[in-house]
Amino acid sequence: MKVKDRKVDEKKIGVYTVRHSLPIGGDEILLGVCLEAEYPFLVCRTAYDDPFDMKQIAEAKGTDSWIDAVKLFCNMALEHANETLMAHKTKDIKLSVLDMGVGTDEAKRRM
């Protein structure tokens, strides 16, 4: 069976096509690609601070190396996940699996 070409709506940040995205809290970590740009790979954190659901770029870094872009993406995601966890812990909000320390003795004690 042959699949016909279909135009798929691609998520964009400026000229960059988003290849990977990870929502964390109210933000999203994005990895975009534009091979024609000075820095072909962009990693950024966006926030939804607008009632019209417009993305606001909170932090962005560009690189010409795919491996560096993947490292930046992972590091940015981890940093933001930790910030989100700390913010929720100070408000004493449980985050299910994330807050339970899955696979640890602490998790077993809580269950």
One Martini backbone bead per residue (centre of mass of N, CA, C, O) as a GRO file, in nm:
protein
  111
    1MET     BB    1   0.095   0.036   0.024
    2LYS     BB    2   0.050   0.372  -0.067
    3VAL     BB    3   0.154   0.682   0.043
    4LYS     BB    4   0.051   0.987   0.026
    5ASP     BB    5   0.122   1.298   0.000
    6ARG     BB    6   0.135   1.514   0.289
    7LYS     BB    7   0.056   1.796   0.444
    8VAL     BB    8   0.223   1.905   0.731
    9ASP     BB    9   0.201   2.066   1.013
   10GLU     BB   10   0.455   2.273   1.117
   11LYS     BB   11   0.649   2.361   1.363
   12LYS     BB   12   0.749   2.701   1.443
   13ILE     BB   13   1.060   2.902   1.486
   14GLY     BB   14   1.057   3.091   1.267
   15VAL     BB   15   1.279   2.919   1.051
   16TYR     BB   16   1.235   2.683   1.242
   17THR     BB   17   1.198   2.340   1.263
   18VAL     BB   18   1.037   2.130   1.466
   19ARG     BB   19   1.158   1.809   1.598
   20HIS     BB   20   1.151   1.872   1.916
   21SER     BB   21   0.935   1.825   2.211
   22LEU     BB   22   0.891   1.945   2.568
   23PRO     BB   23   0.669   1.948   2.812
   24ILE     BB   24   0.702   2.178   3.102
   25GLY     BB   25   0.466   2.268   3.245
   26GLY     BB   26   0.422   2.590   3.089
   27ASP     BB   27   0.644   2.479   2.908
   28GLU     BB   28   0.884   2.447   2.622
   29ILE     BB   29   1.105   2.231   2.465
   30LEU     BB   30   1.311   2.307   2.174
   31LEU     BB   31   1.407   2.158   1.849
   32GLY     BB   32   1.559   2.317   1.575
   33VAL     BB   33   1.565   2.338   1.203
   34CYS     BB   34   1.810   2.526   0.978
   35LEU     BB   35   2.036   2.482   0.728
   36GLU     BB   36   2.056   2.801   0.634
   37ALA     BB   37   2.160   2.886   0.891
   38GLU     BB   38   2.416   2.974   1.084
   39TYR     BB   39   2.247   2.808   1.298
   40PRO     BB   40   2.090   2.504   1.241
   41PHE     BB   41   2.053   2.485   1.561
   42LEU     BB   42   1.776   2.505   1.799
   43VAL     BB   43   1.740   2.592   2.147
   44CYS     BB   44   1.433   2.623   2.343
   45ARG     BB   45   1.229   2.823   2.565
   46THR     BB   46   0.883   2.830   2.619
   47ALA     BB   47   0.606   3.050   2.686
   48TYR     BB   48   0.261   3.088   2.809
   49ASP     BB   49   0.178   3.444   2.844
   50ASP     BB   50  -0.076   3.437   2.647
   51PRO     BB   51  -0.412   3.452   2.566
   52PHE     BB   52  -0.330   3.364   2.248
   53ASP     BB   53  -0.099   3.142   2.254
   54MET     BB   54   0.181   3.275   2.249
   55LYS     BB   55   0.506   3.244   2.202
   56GLN     BB   56   0.770   3.281   2.445
   57ILE     BB   57   1.101   3.341   2.450
   58ALA     BB   58   1.323   3.266   2.723
   59GLU     BB   59   1.534   3.068   2.572
   60ALA     BB   60   1.839   3.061   2.356
   61LYS     BB   61   2.029   2.827   2.138
   62GLY     BB   62   2.298   2.798   1.908
   63THR     BB   63   2.417   2.554   1.653
   64ASP     BB   64   2.636   2.337   1.433
   65SER     BB   65   2.564   2.084   1.626
   66TRP     BB   66   2.381   1.812   1.689
   67ILE     BB   67   2.502   1.710   1.954
   68ASP     BB   68   2.488   1.983   2.101
   69ALA     BB   69   2.181   2.012   2.073
   70VAL     BB   70   2.105   1.762   2.238
   71LYS     BB   71   2.245   1.849   2.496
   72LEU     BB   72   2.091   2.112   2.535
   73PHE     BB   73   1.810   1.988   2.547
   74CYS     BB   74   1.858   1.806   2.794
   75ASN     BB   75   1.959   2.025   2.991
   76MET     BB   76   1.715   2.215   2.974
   77ALA     BB   77   1.507   2.005   3.066
   78LEU     BB   78   1.634   1.937   3.339
   79GLU     BB   79   1.638   2.219   3.461
   80HIS     BB   80   1.330   2.271   3.433
   81ALA     BB   81   1.232   2.028   3.590
   82ASN     BB   82   1.366   2.109   3.858
   83GLU     BB   83   1.225   2.381   3.888
   84THR     BB   84   0.938   2.266   3.890
   85LEU     BB   85   0.966   2.081   4.133
   86MET     BB   86   1.046   2.300   4.337
   87ALA     BB   87   0.791   2.472   4.308
   88HIS     BB   88   0.595   2.243   4.398
   89LYS     BB   89   0.724   2.180   4.674
   90THR     BB   90   0.677   2.468   4.799
   91LYS     BB   91   0.350   2.408   4.750
   92ASP     BB   92   0.279   2.105   4.808
   93ILE     BB   93   0.282   1.943   4.529
   94LYS     BB   94   0.194   1.661   4.373
   95LEU     BB   95   0.373   1.463   4.096
   96SER     BB   96   0.363   1.181   4.128
   97VAL     BB   97   0.610   1.022   3.983
   98LEU     BB   98   0.813   1.260   4.002
   99ASP     BB   99   0.774   1.286   4.328
  100MET     BB  100   0.844   0.969   4.414
  101GLY     BB  101   1.103   0.832   4.321
  102VAL     BB  102   1.131   0.610   4.127
  103GLY     BB  103   1.306   0.323   4.248
  104THR     BB  104   1.308   0.397   4.544
  105ASP     BB  105   1.284   0.390   4.879
  106GLU     BB  106   1.099   0.636   4.897
  107ALA     BB  107   0.875   0.519   4.717
  108LYS     BB  108   0.813   0.269   4.888
  109ARG     BB  109   0.731   0.429   5.142
  110ARG     BB  110   0.488   0.591   5.000
  111MET     BB  111   0.311   0.321   4.904
   0.00000   0.00000   0.00000
